[in-house]
Amino acid sequence: MNTQPHFPPQPPQPGGANRLLLGNYIRQAEIGAFDEERGVEQTLRFNLSVETTAPDAPGGDDVDGILSYDTLVQTIDAVLAGERLDLLETLAERICDRLLERDRISQVRLRIEKLDRGPFSLGIEIERSRPAATPELCDLARAMGEAAGAPVVAVVDDEAAGQARLIEWCDALLAEGRPVILAPCPTPGAGVYATTPRRADTAAAQRQIDLLAMEQLAWAIAARDPRCRVVESRTELQYAIDKAFLAVWAPARIVRRAREPEVRDRLSGAELAHWFAGQLGAERVVALGQPARTSGASTAKATAAAAPAADPAPASPPAPESAATPTSPSAPAPSATPASSPAPASVTASAKAGPLPAE
């Protein structure tokens, strides 16, 4: 087995550059998509080449003027500790993404190999560079913003999913000309689709049960309107928007791959919808079937501007803005919302924007 560090030749860069090298860094980690790879650690070998800008004062012998080698090791360790992953490709992408967040780093080349799969090594090698302009939102959010404006995320609970006016409410949102993504929000014991939730003995098992409940409601919603398409990944979401489908988010895949432990382990309902909206750079979050607190389909920014001075933020996140829906004498009135409900905050204030988890 070849144990020599792998650093392929690279062309010189205009203006010069420094390259930091980390060779034959061995770590134990649980990773893999097959059943036999679950619950066991495998030996991984990392070879990393990082291109940095030249020091401000070459030859100055100042440790503060360079990127520390410890940064490379610490970045790999931090990503490995973040969550269990199925794919080396995902692990490599996350390491590169984190390194490229540093101002001095312009390019990363990374090779990761599994050493325990047989009398050979299996691995992945990727090369990533800093984009010309660092995006503030994920590629998906930027693409949607350029094509049709920022999307609207609509929370749909069990009761709203069973209402006769569901299609009418969706029509009202689509009429704005923005992409619309429906986010399922199961409410135990309410609505025709409500079920009695199962209870598990461990928090990890309960989380998976809760995610499955969201997925079941997503499929129930999609069955109500032929325009709906259930989407699980960034790729499917982009395709649904490009084809002008009404997207219904099945959250399990993206949630399980989220970097934030709170998202992976706890967020649900309106909280999860606000997080998702933040990742997409959504224009606002609405709640289908609830009475509007503002006249018309105002934007989140307009809503926040019209609201009175807010008291200190409550511990729980603000309720999502309601969809303004047309009324008719024959249609049942939406359920009432207490007058004391807090004014909705903008999505940017209630959800941390950032890229969606890597595929």
Disulfide bonds with the S-S distance in Angstrom:
none
